[in-house]
C-alpha cells in the first residue's frame, strides 16, 4: 500500500484531516514499536512505505508490556489529542495496517498483543 493511500485510509476511518492522520499514524506506529519486539517491528516496517518505517524503527529497547489503555494514553499524549480521538486513531491505524500488510505479518503482530487490540480492528475487505 502506498503512503498516500495509507494516510487517506487512516483519515477516513479516524474522521480526521489528512495532516492529523499523518501525526496519528506516526505516533500509533511508534507506540506499537514499543509494545512489540524489535524483530517484529522490523518485519512490519519492511511491508510498509518508507515514511511509515521510521517510527517503527525509532524505539530500540525490549518490548514493553502494557494494555490498550496505556497504548491509547501514549498516543493521545504524543499526538496532542484526547483519549477518544486517540482510540479512534489506534483503531484506524491497526485496521489500515491489517489492509496494508500480509495476513501472516498481521497475525504475527497480533500474537504479541492482548485480545483487546484484536477487538479494535475493523473487518477488512482484502486478505
N, C-alpha and C positions, 0 to 999 in steps of 0.2 A: 504494500500500500504506500502510495506517495505521501509526502509530508502534508501537502495541502489538503488531501482527502482526509487524512487522519485528523488534522486540526478542525476541519469543517464538520466532520462527524462528531467530534467532541463538543463543538459549539452548539450543534443542533440538539444533541442528547442532553447536554447540561443547560441548555437555554441561556447561553451567554454569548456576547460578541466574540468574534474571532480572536481579537487581541487578548482577551481574558482567557479564552480557551488555550492559547499558547502557554500562558503562565500556569494555568491549572494542569495542563498535560505535563509540563516540565516538573512541577512540584509533586504531582502524584507519582511520576516515574522515579523521581529522586527518593521519595519516601518508600516506594516499592523496593528500590535497591537496598535500602537499609533493612528491609524485612526479609529478603531472600538471600541466598548465598551469593557470593561473588561470582562463582561459576555460572549460576543460573541467570544472574543479571547480565553477564557477558553473552550468554546464549540468546537471551531475549533481545539484547541490543543488536545482535547480528542480524535479526529479522526485521528490524525497524529502520526507518530513514535516518541518515546521519545526524540530523539535528536533534532527533529524539534519543540518540545513543549517549550523548553527553551526560544527561542527568543519571542515567543508569550506571555509568562508569565512574562517576564522581566520588561515590562513597566506597571506601575500601577498608572495611572492617568486618568483623564477624556478623552474621545475620542476627539481628535483634529480635527478641520475642515480644511482640505486642499485638493487641487485638485491633479490631476495626475502629473502636472509639479513639484510641491513641493515634491510629493512622489518619483518621479524619481530622483530629486536632492538629497534627503536624501539618497537614495540607492547608488547613484553614490559616494557621499562623504564617506559613511561608507565602501563601498567595494573598494574604490580607483580606480574606472573606470570612463570613460567618460559617458555623458548622453545617447548617443546612445546605448552603452553596457548596461547601467542600464535599459533603456526602454526595450531592448530585454530580460533582466533578469526578469523584472517585468511581462512581457507578459508570459514568460516561467514558472515562479513560479505560477502565478494565473491560468494558464492553467493546470498545474500539480496538483494544489490544487483541481481544478474542477474535475479532474480524480480520485483524492485520497479520497475525502470525499463524504458523501451522497449528493444527489441532494438538499434536504431540507437545509442542513447546508450551502452549497454553496450559495443557494438563500438568506439565512439569512445574509451572509456576504455581498453579492452584494446589498442587500436592504439598507445597511448603507453607500454605496459608490455612488458617482455620476455616471451617464451613461458612462462617458469617461473610467471608469475602466472596465465596462462590454464590451465595444468595443474592449478592448485589448485581451480578452480571445479568444483563438483559438477554433474552433469546436473540440469536443472530441468524442471518439468512444464508451465510456461507458456511463451509465445512460440513 
